[in-house]
Amino acid sequence: MWAYALIATGCINWSYQRGEAGVITNSAFVVIPGLILFAITFNKTLAAKLNSKAAMYFWGVVGGLALIFAFIN
C-alpha cells in the first residue's frame, strides 16, 4: 500500500501543479520510489526481504521524505 500511496501522491502533485516549471521532475521524485517498491513486490526473493525491519525502516524513510517533498513543493 505504501507504493500505491507514493504513486498516487506523485500523480496528484503533478495534476495540481501542471502549469509550474519542473513539475515532472518534482513528481518523479515521489512516483519513482513508489514504482520501484511496487516492482519489488513482483520478485519473490526481493519481496521476502521487504518483511525485514531494515527494509521497512528504509522504505518508510524514503517514502516519508518523498511525501514531505511532495507536500512542501
C-alpha positions in Angstrom: 0.0 0.0 0.0 2.9 2.3 0.6 3.9 2.0 -3.1 0.4 3.0 -4.2 0.4 5.9 -1.8 3.6 7.2 -3.3 2.4 6.8 -6.9 -1.0 8.4 -6.2 0.6 11.3 -4.4 3.0 11.9 -7.2 0.2 11.8 -9.8 -1.9 14.2 -7.7 1.1 16.5 -7.2 1.6 16.5 -11.0 -2.1 17.2 -11.7 -2.3 20.2 -9.3 1.0 21.8 -10.4 0.6 21.1 -14.1 1.4 24.8 -15.0 4.5 25.0 -12.9 8.0 24.7 -14.3 9.8 21.4 -13.3 6.6 19.7 -12.2 7.6 16.5 -13.9 10.9 16.3 -12.0 9.2 17.1 -8.7 6.5 14.5 -9.2 9.1 11.9 -10.4 10.9 12.2 -7.0 7.7 10.8 -5.5 6.5 8.4 -8.2 9.8 6.6 -8.9 10.3 5.3 -5.4 6.7 4.1 -5.5 7.3 2.3 -8.8 10.5 0.7 -7.5 8.7 -0.5 -4.4 5.8 -1.8 -6.5 8.2 -3.6 -8.9 10.0 -5.3 -6.0 6.7 -6.9 -4.9 6.7 -9.0 -8.1 10.1 -10.6 -7.4 9.7 -13.3 -4.8 13.2 -13.0 -3.5 13.1 -9.3 -3.1 9.5 -9.3 -1.8 10.5 -11.7 1.0 13.2 -9.2 2.1 10.6 -6.4 2.5 9.5 -8.1 5.7 12.7 -7.3 7.5 12.8 -4.4 9.9 15.7 -2.8 8.0 13.7 -2.8 4.7 10.6 -1.5 6.4 12.6 1.3 8.0 14.4 2.2 4.8 11.2 2.4 2.7 9.4 4.2 5.5 12.1 6.9 5.5 12.3 7.1 1.7 8.6 7.3 1.3 8.2 9.7 4.2 10.8 12.1 2.7 9.2 11.8 -0.8 5.8 12.6 0.7 7.2 15.6 2.6 8.9 16.8 -0.6 5.6 16.5 -2.5 3.6 18.4 0.2 6.2 21.2 0.5 6.8 21.6 -3.2 
